């Protein structure tokens, strides 16, 4: 009798949301938009960042930082878990001027020459004129020479300009366009086979109204191979909330078919960023 009751209790647990959440928590997450910038260094050590990742079930991360030293700290701490991205920024004001600043190019070139980075970005591109400077020409040459993936923070219109200028780029679009609707994101993925995107800052749109948006769900299923997860820890407060940011993504991933959720959670990123040497 006791064995029967225990078995029944186990079956009931397997059917509960708590069990589903526990199973979902086991699904690895590859965070493709993480920053470990200067303002976080005195608050969290690399070891503490890795501990936060562990608690959130994040196995690997694409990290870019302002300045690049933060990325190097993380890469040194966990070379098997960190993919290095390069931001040509030293301070926050660099966001608006990096593409036309010769001093930042002089800072960037020797760092990129070490070939420790696999991504150029996250970078901000605001106008077509940003792409026409001598500095930008050189950056795009380096990207082509090293086969770097570009991670731009920009809208769909500017992304089209970027592809027109450099059609062979492989682009990981930051924030899935940030404010672009699912219809526009889908049209861009339809048009550009070299385009992937990540969902940092989009959980609120994806789960608008408290449930998974039908439009976003259809888009995730249609382009299951092209989406990834991101958090964008651009300020320290985002690090305080890191577990919750990952939890927001787990909430909508749980509502997708399992094979689609696994691709978006980690498999697409692992395919884009295989261990070096593979």
PAZAPA-4460 file (N, C-alpha, C; in steps of 0.05 Angstrom, whole numbers, plus 32768, in hexadecimal, padded with zeros to 4 digits):
% residues 278
    n_x    n_y    n_z   ca_x   ca_y   ca_z    c_x    c_y    c_z   seq   type   mol
   8011   7FE8   8000   8000   8000   8000   8011   8019   8000     1      X     A
   8026   8019   8011   8037   8030   8013   8046   8034   7FF9     2      X     A
   8050   801F   7FEC   805E   8021   7FD3   804B   802C   7FBE     3      X     A
   8032   8024   7FBE   801E   802E   7FAB   801A   804C   7FAE     4      X     A
   8018   8055   7FC7   8014   8072   7FCD   802C   8082   7FC4     5      X     A
   8044   8077   7FC9   805C   8085   7FC1   805D   8088   7FA2     6      X     A
   8056   8072   7F95   8056   8072   7F77   8042   8086   7F6D     7      X     A
   802A   8087   7F79   8016   809A   7F71   801F   80B7   7F75     8      X     A
   802D   80BC   7F8C   8037   80D7   7F92   804B   80DF   7F7D     9      X     A
   805C   80CC   7F75   8071   80D2   7F61   8064   80D9   7F46    10      X     A
   8050   80C9   7F3F   8042   80CF   7F25   8035   80EA   7F26    11      X     A
   8028   80F1   7F3C   801B   810B   7F3E   8030   8122   7F3C    12      X     A
   8047   811D   7F49   805C   8132   7F47   8065   8136   7F2A    13      X     A
   8068   8120   7F1B   8071   8123   7EFF   805D   8133   7EEF    14      X     A
   8044   8133   7EF8   8030   8142   7EE8   802D   815F   7EF1    15      X     A
   803B   8167   7F06   8038   8182   7F10   8049   8196   7F01    16      X     A
   8040   81B0   7F01   8051   81C5   7EF5   806D   81C7   7F02    17      X     A
   806F   81C0   7F1C   8089   81C1   7F29   809C   81AE   7F1C    18      X     A
   8092   8196   7F15   80A4   8183   7F08   80AC   818C   7EEC    19      X     A
   8098   8198   7EDE   809F   81A2   7EC3   80B4   81B8   7EC5    20      X     A
   80B1   81CA   7EDA   80C5   81DF   7EDD   80E0   81D3   7EE4    21      X     A
   80E0   81BE   7EF5   80F9   81B2   7EFC   8107   81A6   7EE3    22      X     A
   80F7   8199   7ED2   8102   818E   7EBA   810D   81A4   7EA8    23      X     A
   80FE   81BA   7EA5   8106   81D0   7E95   8120   81DC   7E9F    24      X     A
   8122   81DD   7EBA   813A   81E9   7EC6   8153   81DA   7EBE    25      X     A
   8150   81C0   7EB7   8167   81B0   7EAF   8170   81B7   7E93    26      X     A
   815F   81C4   7E83   8167   81CA   7E68   817D   81E0   7E69    27      X     A
   8193   81DA   7E5C   81A9   81EE   7E5D   81A0   8208   7E4E    28      X     A
   81AC   821E   7E56   81A8   8237   7E48   81C4   8241   7E40    29      X     A
   81C6   824A   7E27   81DE   8258   7E1D   81D6   8275   7E1A    30      X     A
   81E1   8286   7E2B   81DA   82A3   7E2B   81EC   82B1   7E16    31      X     A
   81E0   82BA   7E01   81EF   82C6   7DEB   81F0   82E5   7DEC    32      X     A
   81E9   82F0   7E03   81EC   830D   7E05   81F2   8314   7E23    33      X     A
   820B   8313   7E2A   8214   8318   7E45   822A   832D   7E44    34      X     A
   822A   8340   7E57   823F   8353   7E5B   824A   8351   7E77    35      X     A
   8264   8353   7E7A   8271   8355   7E94   8282   836E   7E93    36      X     A
   8275   8385   7E94   8282   839F   7E91   828C   83AA   7EAB    37      X     A
   829B   83C0   7EA9   82AA   83CB   7EBF   829A   83CF   7ED8    38      X     A
   8281   83D8   7ED6   8271   83DF   7EED   826A   83C6   7EFD    39      X     A
   826D   83AE   7EF1   8266   8395   7EFF   827E   8389   7F0D    40      X     A
   8297   8392   7F07   82AE   8384   7F11   82B1   8385   7F2F    41      X     A
   82AA   839C   7F3B   82AC   839E   7F58   8295   8393   7F67    42      X     A
   8280   8389   7F58   8268   837E   7F65   8268   8360   7F63    43      X     A
   8270   8355   7F4C   8271   8338   7F48   828C   8330   7F3C    44      X     A
   8299   831D   7F48   82B1   8312   7F3C   82A9   82FE   7F25    45      X     A
   82BB   82F7   7F14   82B5   82E3   7EFF   82AA   82C9   7F0C    46      X     A
   82B6   82C1   7F22   82AC   82A9   7F30   828F   82AC   7F38    47      X     A
   8287   82C3   7F42   826C   82C8   7F4A   8259   82C9   7F32    48      X     A
   8263   82D3   7F1B   8253   82D3   7F03   824E   82B6   7EFA    49      X     A
   8262   82A6   7EFB   825F   828A   7EF3   824C   827B   7F06    50      X     A
   824D   8283   7F20   823A   8277   7F33   821D   827F   7F2C    51      X     A
   8219   8298   7F24   81FE   82A0   7F1B   81F5   8291   7F03    52      X     A
   8207   828C   7EF0   8201   827D   7ED9   81F9   8260   7EE1    53      X     A
   8208   8254   7EF3   8202   8239   7EFC   81E6   8237   7F08    54      X     A
   81E0   824A   7F1A   81C6   824A   7F27   81AF   824D   7F13    55      X     A
   81B4   825C   7EFD   819F   8260   7EE9   819F   824B   7ED4    56      X     A
   81B1   8237   7ED5   81B2   8222   7EC1   81BE   822B   7EA7    57      X     A
   81CF   8240   7EA8   81DD   824B   7E90   81F8   823D   7E8E    58      X     A
   81FB   822E   7E79   8214   821E   7E76   822A   822E   7E68    59      X     A
   8222   823F   7E55   8236   824E   7E46   822B   826A   7E41    60      X     A
   823D   827D   7E39   8234   8298   7E34   8247   82A6   7E20    61      X     A
   823B   82B6   7E0F   8249   82C8   7DFE   824C   82E3   7E0D    62      X     A
   8264   82EB   7E13   8269   8302   7E24   8278   8317   7E14    63      X     A
   826E   8330   7E15   827D   8347   7E0B   827B   835D   7E21    64      X     A
   828F   836E   7E23   8291   837F   7E3A   829C   839B   7E33    65      X     A
   8297   83AD   7E45   82A2   83C8   7E42   82B2   83CF   7E5B    66      X     A
   82CD   83CF   7E59   82DE   83C8   7E43   82E1   83AA   7E40    67      X     A
   82F1   83A2   7E2C   82F4   8386   7E25   8301   8376   7E3C    68      X     A
   830E   8383   7E4F   831B   8375   7E65   8307   8363   7E74    69      X     A
   82EE   836C   7E76   82DA   835C   7E84   82D5   8341   7E76    70      X     A
   82D4   8342   7E5C   82D1   8329   7E4D   82E9   8317   7E51    71      X     A
   8301   8322   7E51   8319   8312   7E55   8319   8306   7E71    72      X     A
   830F   8314   7E85   830E   8309   7EA0   82FC   82F0   7EA0    73      X     A
   82E5   82F2   7E93   82D3   82DB   7E92   82DE   82C4   7E82    74      X     A
   82EB   82CB   7E6C   82F7   82B6   7E5B   830D   82A7   7E6A    75      X     A
   831D   82B5   7E79   8332   82A9   7E89   8326   8297   7E9E    76      X     A
   8310   82A0   7EAA   8304   8291   7EC0   82F7   8277   7EB7    77      X     A
   82EC   8277   7E9E   82DD   8260   7E95   82DF   825E   7E76    78      X     A
   82F7   8257   7E6C   82FA   8257   7E4F   82E8   8242   7E41    79      X     A
   82DF   822E   7E4F   82CE   821A   7E43   82B0   8223   7E42    80      X     A
   82AA   8239   7E50   828E   8241   7E52   8289   825D   7E45    81      X     A
   829E   826B   7E40   829B   8287   7E36   82A3   8289   7E19    82      X     A
   8292   8296   7E09   8299   829E   7DEE   829D   82BC   7DEF    83      X     A
   82B4   82C5   7DE5   82BB   82E1   7DE7   82B0   82F1   7DCF    84      X     A
   82A2   8306   7DD6   829A   831A   7DC2   82AA   8334   7DC7    85      X     A
   82AD   8344   7DB3   82BD   835D   7DB6   82AC   8375   7DB1    86      X     A
   82AB   8387   7DC5   829E   83A1   7DC3   82B4   83B6   7DC0    87      X     A
   82B4   83C6   7DAB   82C8   83DB   7DA8   82C2   83F3   7DB9    88      X     A
   82BA   83EE   7DD3   82B3   8403   7DE6   82C5   8402   7DFE    89      X     A
   82CC   8419   7E08   82DA   841B   7E21   82C7   8425   7E37    90      X     A
   82B6   8438   7E30   82A3   8444   7E43   8288   8446   7E35    91      X     A
   8274   844D   7E45   8258   844C   7E3A   8255   845F   7E23    92      X     A
   8263   8476   7E23   8260   8489   7E0D   826B   847F   7DF2    93      X     A
   827A   8469   7DF4   8285   845D   7DDB   826F   8453   7DC8    94      X     A
   8257   844D   7DD4   8242   8442   7DC4   823B   8454   7DAC    95      X     A
   823D   846E   7DB0   8235   8481   7D9B   824B   8488   7D87    96      X     A
   8264   8481   7D8E   827A   848C   7D7E   828E   8476   7D74    97      X     A
   828B   845E   7D7C   829F   8449   7D77   82A5   8446   7D59    98      X     A
   8291   8449   7D49   8294   8443   7D2C   82A4   8459   7D1D    99      X     A
   82AA   846F   7D2B   82B9   8485   7D1E   82CF   848F   7D30   100      X     A
   82D8   847F   7D43   82EC   8488   7D57   8306   8479   7D52   101      X     A
   831A   8487   7D47   8334   847A   7D41   8342   846F   7D5A   102      X     A
   833E   847C   7D71   834A   8472   7D89   833F   8457   7D92   103      X     A
   8325   8454   7D8E   8319   843A   7D95   8321   8425   7D81   104      X     A
   8325   842C   7D68   832F   8419   7D54   834B   8410   7D5C   105      X     A
   835C   8423   7D65   8377   841D   7D6E   8377   840B   7D87   106      X     A
   8363   840E   7D98   835F   83FD   7DAF   8356   83E1   7DA7   107      X     A
   8345   83E0   7D92   8338   83C7   7D8A   834B   83B5   7D7B   108      X     A
   835A   83C0   7D68   8369   83AF   7D55   837C   839B   7D63   109      X     A
   838D   83A4   7D76   839F   8390   7D82   8390   837B   7D93   110      X     A
   8379   8382   7D9E   836A   836E   7DAD   835E   835A   7D9A   111      X     A
   8352   8363   7D84   8347   8351   7D71   835C   8340   7D63   112      X     A
   8374   834B   7D61   838A   833C   7D54   8392   8323   7D64   113      X     A
   838B   8322   7D7D   8391   830A   7D8D   837F   82F3   7D86   114      X     A
   8369   82F8   7D78   8356   82E4   7D6F   834B   82D4   7D86   115      X     A
   8345   82E1   7D9B   8337   82D4   7DB2   8319   82D7   7DB0   116      X     A
   8310   82E9   7D9F   82F4   82EF   7D9D   82E7   82E1   7D85   117      X     A
   82CE   82D9   7D89   82BF   82CC   7D73   82A8   82DD   7D69   118      X     A
   82A3   82F3   7D76   828C   8304   7D70   8296   8321   7D70   119      X     A
   828C   8331   7D5D   8291   834E   7D5E   8276   835A   7D67   120      X     A
   8275   8362   7D80   825D   836D   7D8B   825A   8365   7DA8   121      X     A
   8246   836F   7DB4   8230   837F   7DAB   8239   839B   7DA3   122      X     A
   8231   83A3   7D8B   8237   83BE   7D81   821D   83CC   7D7A   123      X     A
   821D   83E6   7D7D   8206   83F7   7D76   820A   8404   7D5B   124      X     A
   81F7   8400   7D49   81F7   840D   7D2F   81DD   841B   7D2C   125      X     A
   81DE   8435   7D28   81C6   8446   7D29   81BE   8451   7D0E   126      X     A
   81D1   8458   7CFD   81CB   8465   7CE3   81DD   8459   7CCD   127      X     A
   81D5   845B   7CB4   81E6   8452   7C9E   8201   845F   7C9E   128      X     A
   8203   8478   7CA7   821C   8486   7CA8   8230   8478   7CBB   129      X     A
   8226   846A   7CCF   8238   845B   7CE1   8249   8447   7CD2   130      X     A
   823F   843D   7CBC   824D   8428   7CAD   8261   8433   7C98   131      X     A
   8262   844D   7C95   8272   8458   7C80   828C   8465   7C88   132      X     A
   8294   8461   7CA1   82AC   846D   7CAB   82C5   845C   7CA5   133      X     A
   82DC   8467   7CA4   82F5   8457   7CA1   82F8   8442   7CB7   134      X     A
   82F0   844A   7CCF   82F2   8437   7CE6   82E0   841F   7CE2   135      X     A
   82C7   8424   7CD9   82B5   840E   7CD5   82BF   83FC   7CBE   136      X     A
   82CA   8408   7CAA   82D5   83F8   7C94   82EA   83E4   7C9F   137      X     A
   82FB   83EE   7CB0   8310   83DD   7CBC   8304   83C7   7CCD   138      X     A
   82F0   83CE   7CDE   82E3   83BA   7CEF   82D7   83A4   7CDE   139      X     A
   82C9   83AB   7CC8   82BD   8397   7CB7   82D2   8386   7CA9   140      X     A
   82E9   8392   7CA3   82FF   8382   7C98   8309   836D   7CAC   141      X     A
   830B   8375   7CC5   8314   8362   7CDA   82FF   834C   7CDE   142      X     A
   82E6   8354   7CDE   82D0   8340   7CE0   82D2   832B   7CCA   143      X     A
   82D7   8335   7CB2   82D9   8322   7C9B   82F2   8311   7C9D   144      X     A
   8308   831D   7CA5   8322   830F   7CA7   8320   82F8   7CBB   145      X     A
   8313   82FE   7CD2   8312   82EB   7CE8   82F9   82DA   7CE9   146      X     A
   82E6   82DF   7CD7   82CD   82D0   7CD7   82BC   82D4   7CEF   147      X     A
   82BD   82ED   7CFA   82AE   82F3   7D12   8290   82F5   7D0C   148      X     A
   8280   82ED   7D1F   8263   82F2   7D1E   825F   830E   7D29   149      X     A
   824D   831D   7D1D   8247   8339   7D26   822D   8338   7D36   150      X     A
   822E   8346   7D4D   8216   8348   7D5E   820E   8365   7D60   151      X     A
   81FD   836F   7D4E   81F5   838B   7D4F   81DB   8390   7D5E   152      X     A
   81DB   83A6   7D6C   81C3   83B1   7D78   81B8   83C6   7D65   153      X     A
   81A4   83BF   7D56   819A   83D1   7D42   817E   83C8   7D39   154      X     A
   8170   83D8   7D29   8156   83D1   7D20   8157   83C3   7D05   155      X     A
   8140   83BA   7CFB   813F   83AA   7CE3   8149   83BA   7CCB   156      X     A
   8141   83D4   7CCA   8149   83E5   7CB3   8167   83E7   7CB1   157      X     A
   8174   83EC   7CC8   8191   83EF   7CC8   819F   83D4   7CC3   158      X     A
   8192   83BE   7CCC   819D   83A4   7CC6   819E   839E   7CA8   159      X     A
   8189   83A7   7C9A   8189   83A4   7C7D   81A0   83B3   7C70   160      X     A
   81A6   83CB   7C7A   81BC   83DB   7C70   81D6   83CC   7C75   161      X     A
   81D9   83C0   7C8C   81F2   83B2   7C93   81F5   839A   7C80   162      X     A
   81E0   838B   7C7B   81E2   8374   7C69   81E7   837D   7C4C   163      X     A
   81DC   8394   7C45   81E2   839E   7C2A   81FF   83A4   7C26   164      X     A
   820B   83AE   7C3B   8227   83B6   7C3A   823A   839E   7C3C   165      X     A
   8232   838A   7C4C   8243   8372   7C50   8231   835A   7C50   166      X     A
   8229   8350   7C39   8215   833A   7C37   821E   8320   7C44   167      X     A
   8238   831C   7C47   8242   8302   7C51   8244   8301   7C6F   168      X     A
   823D   8317   7C7D   823F   8317   7C9A   822D   8301   7CA6   169      X     A
   8237   82F5   7CBC   8225   82E5   7CCC   821E   82F6   7CE4   170      X     A
   8204   82FB   7CE8   81FB   830E   7CFB   81E9   8301   7D11   171      X     A
   81F0   8306   7D2A   81DF   82FF   7D41   81D2   8319   7D4A   172      X     A
   81B9   831D   7D43   81AB   8336   7D47   81A3   8339   7D65   173      X     A
   81AE   834D   7D72   81A9   8351   7D8E   818B   8358   7D93   174      X     A
   8180   834C   7DA8   8165   8352   7DB2   814F   834C   7D9E   175      X     A
   8154   833C   7D89   8140   8338   7D74   8135   8352   7D6B   176      X     A
   8147   8366   7D68   813E   8380   7D5E   8134   8393   7D74   177      X     A
   8133   838A   7D8D   812C   8399   7DA4   810E   83A1   7DA5   178      X     A
   8105   83B0   7D91   80E9   83B7   7D91   80DA   83AE   7D78   179      X     A
   80E8   839F   7D67   80DB   8396   7D4E   80C6   8381   7D55   180      X     A
   80AF   8382   7D48   809B   836D   7D4C   80A3   8352   7D40   181      X     A
   8096   833D   7D49   809C   8323   7D3F   809B   8321   7D21   182      X     A
   8088   832F   7D15   8085   832E   7CF8   809E   8338   7CEA   183      X     A
   80AA   834D   7CF4   80C2   8359   7CE8   80DA   8346   7CED   184      X     A
   80DC   833C   7D05   80F2   832A   7D0B   80F0   8312   7CF8   185      X     A
   80D8   8307   7CF5   80D5   82F0   7CE3   80DC   82F6   7CC6   186      X     A
   80D4   830E   7CBD   80DA   8316   7CA1   80F8   8318   7C9D   187      X     A
   8106   8322   7CB1   8123   8325   7CAF   8130   8309   7CAE   188      X     A
   8127   82F7   7CBF   8132   82DC   7CBF   812C   82CD   7CA5   189      X     A
   8114   82D3   7C9A   810D   82C7   7C80   8120   82D1   7C6A   190      X     A
   8127   82EB   7C6B   8136   82F7   7C55   8154   82F1   7C57   191      X     A
   815F   82EF   7C6F   817C   82ED   7C72   8184   82D3   7C7F   192      X     A
   818F   82C0   7C6F   8197   82A6   7C7B   81AE   82A8   7C8E   193      X     A
   81BE   82BE   7C8D   81D5   82C1   7C9F   81CD   82D0   7CB8   194      X     A
   81B4   82D1   7CBF   81AA   82E0   7CD6   81A0   82CD   7CEB   195      X     A
   81A9   82D2   7D04   819E   82C5   7D1C   8197   82DB   7D2F   196      X     A
   8189   82D5   7D44   8182   82EA   7D57   817F   82DF   7D73   197      X     A
   8180   82F1   7D87   817D   82E8   7DA3   8168   82FA   7DB1   198      X     A
   815E   82EF   7DC7   8145   82FA   7DD2   8148   830C   7DEB   199      X     A
   815F   8316   7DF0   8162   8327   7E07   814F   833F   7E05   200      X     A
   8143   8346   7E1B   812F   835C   7E1D   8115   8357   7E0E   201      X     A
   8110   833E   7E05   80F8   8339   7DF6   80E4   8327   7E04   202      X     A
   80EA   831E   7E1C   80D8   830C   7E2A   80BD   8318   7E2F   203      X     A
   80BC   8332   7E34   80A2   8340   7E39   8091   8340   7E20   204      X     A
   809D   8342   7E08   808E   8341   7DEF   8085   8325   7DE9   205      X     A
   8097   8312   7DEE   8092   82F6   7DE8   807B   82EB   7DF9   206      X     A
   807A   82F4   7E12   8065   82EC   7E25   8051   8302   7E2A   207      X     A
   804B   8312   7E16   8038   8328   7E19   801D   831D   7E22   208      X     A
   8011   832A   7E37   7FF7   8321   7E41   7FF8   8309   7E53   209      X     A
   8011   8301   7E5B   8014   82EB   7E6D   8015   82D0   7E61   210      X     A
   8012   82CE   7E47   8015   82B4   7E39   8027   82B7   7E21   211      X     A
   8030   82A1   7E16   8041   82A2   7DFF   8033   82AD   7DE7   212      X     A
   803D   82C2   7DDB   8031   82CE   7DC3   8030   82B9   7DAD   213      X     A
   8018   82B7   7DA0   8015   82A4   7D8A   8027   82AB   7D73   214      X     A
   802B   82C5   7D6E   803C   82CD   7D58   805A   82C6   7D5D   215      X     A
   8063   82CB   7D76   807E   82C4   7D7D   8082   82A5   7D7D   216      X     A
   806E   8297   7D87   8070   8279   7D87   8073   826E   7D6B   217      X     A
   8062   8278   7D59   8064   826F   7D3D   807F   8276   7D31   218      X     A
   808A   828D   7D38   80A4   8296   7D2E   80BA   8284   7D39   219      X     A
   80B9   827E   7D52   80CD   826C   7D5E   80CD   8251   7D51   220      X     A
   80B6   8247   7D4B   80B4   822C   7D3F   80BD   822E   7D22   221      X     A
   80B6   8243   7D14   80BE   8246   7CF7   80DC   8249   7CF4   222      X     A
   80E8   8258   7D07   8105   825D   7D05   8113   8252   7D1F   223      X     A
   810D   823A   7D25   8118   822E   7D3E   8136   822D   7D3E   224      X     A
   8143   822D   7D27   8160   822C   7D25   816E   8247   7D27   225      X     A
   815E   825D   7D2A   816A   8277   7D27   8168   8289   7D40   226      X     A
   815C   827F   7D55   8159   828E   7D6D   816B   8284   7D83   227      X     A
   8173   8296   7D95   8183   828F   7DAD   817A   82A0   7DC4   228      X     A
   8184   8299   7DDC   817C   82A7   7DF4   8192   82BC   7DFB   229      X     A
   8189   82D3   7E07   819C   82E7   7E10   8190   82F6   7E28   230      X     A
   81A1   8301   7E39   8198   8311   7E50   81A0   832E   7E4F   231      X     A
   81B7   8334   7E45   81C2   8350   7E43   81C5   835C   7E5F   232      X     A
   81DB   8354   7E6C   81E1   835E   7E87   81F1   8378   7E84   233      X     A
   81E5   838C   7E79   81F3   83A5   7E71   81F8   83B7   7E89   234      X     A
   81E9   83B4   7E9F   81ED   83C2   7EB8   81ED   83AE   7ECF   235      X     A
   81F8   83B6   7EE6   81FA   83A4   7EFD   81DF   839A   7F06   236      X     A
   81CA   83AB   7F05   81B0   83A2   7F0D   81A7   8389   7EFE   237      X     A
   81AF   8387   7EE5   81A8   836F   7ED5   81B5   8356   7EE1   238      X     A
   81CD   8359   7EEC   81DA   8343   7EF9   81CB   833B   7F13   239      X     A
   81C2   834F   7F22   81B2   8348   7F3A   819A   8337   7F32   240      X     A
   818F   833C   7F1B   8176   832F   7F12   817B   8317   7F00   241      X     A
   8193   830E   7EFD   819A   82FB   7EE8   8189   82E2   7EE8   242      X     A
   8186   82D6   7EFF   8175   82BD   7F00   8159   82C2   7EF6   243      X     A
   814E   82D9   7EFC   8133   82E0   7EF3   8132   82E5   7ED5   244      X     A
   8147   82F1   7ECA   8148   82F5   7EAD   8148   82DB   7E9E   245      X     A
   8158   82C8   7EA8   8157   82AD   7E9B   813C   82A0   7EA0   246      X     A
   8131   82A4   7EB7   8116   8298   7EBD   8101   82A2   7EAA   247      X     A
   8102   82BC   7EA2   80EF   82C7   7E8F   80F0   82B7   7E75   248      X     A
   8108   82B0   7E6C   810B   82A1   7E53   8102   8284   7E57   249      X     A
   8108   8279   7E6E   80FF   825D   7E72   80E0   825B   7E71   250      X     A
   80D3   8271   7E7A   80B6   8270   7E7B   80AA   826C   7E5F   251      X     A
   80B4   827A   7E4B   80A9   8277   7E30   80B5   825F   7E22   252      X     A
   80CE   8258   7E28   80DA   8240   7E1C   80C9   8227   7E23   253      X     A
   80BF   8227   7E3B   80AF   8210   7E45   8096   820C   7E35   254      X     A
   808D   8221   7E27   8073   8220   7E19   8077   821A   7DFB   255      X     A
   8090   8214   7DF3   8096   820C   7DD8   809A   81EE   7DD6   256      X     A
   8098   81E2   7DBE   809F   81C6   7DBB   80BB   81C2   7DC5   257      X     A
   80C0   81AB   7DD2   80DA   81A5   7DDF   80F1   81A8   7DCC   258      X     A
   80EF   819F   7DB3   8105   81A0   7DA1   810C   81BD   7D99   259      X     A
   80F7   81CD   7D97   80FB   81EA   7D90   8108   81F8   7DA8   260      X     A
   80FE   81F2   7DC0   8109   81FF   7DD8   8126   81F8   7DDC   261      X     A
   812E   81DF   7DD7   8149   81D7   7DDA   815C   81E6   7DC7   262      X     A
   8153   81E9   7DAE   8163   81F7   7D9A   8167   8214   7DA3   263      X     A
   8152   8221   7DAB   8154   823D   7DB3   8164   8241   7DCD   264      X     A
   8160   822E   7DE0   816D   8231   7DFA   818B   822E   7DF8   265      X     A
   8195   821B   7DE8   81B2   8217   7DE7   81BD   820B   7DCD   266      X     A
   81AD   81FB   7DBF   81B9   81EC   7DA9   81C1   81FE   7D92   267      X     A
   81B1   8213   7D8C   81B9   8225   7D76   81D3   8234   7D7C   268      X     A
   81D6   823D   7D95   81EE   824B   7D9D   8206   8238   7D9D   269      X     A
   8202   821F   7DA6   8218   820C   7DA6   8221   8206   7D89   270      X     A
   820E   8206   7D77   8215   8202   7D5B   8224   8219   7D50   271      X     A
   821C   8231   7D57   822A   8249   7D4E   8246   824C   7D5B   272      X     A
   8248   8244   7D74   8261   8247   7D83   826B   822C   7D8D   273      X     A
   8273   821A   7D7B   827E   8201   7D85   8298   8205   7D94   274      X     A
   82A0   81F2   7DA4   82BA   81F5   7DB2   82D0   81FB   7D9E   275      X     A
   82E2   820D   7DA5   82F7   8214   7D93   8308   81FB   7D8C   276      X     A
   830F   81FA   7D72   831D   81E3   7D68   830B   81D0   7D59   277      X     A
   82F0   81D4   7D5D   82DD   81C2   7D4F   82D3   81D0   7D36   278      X     A
***
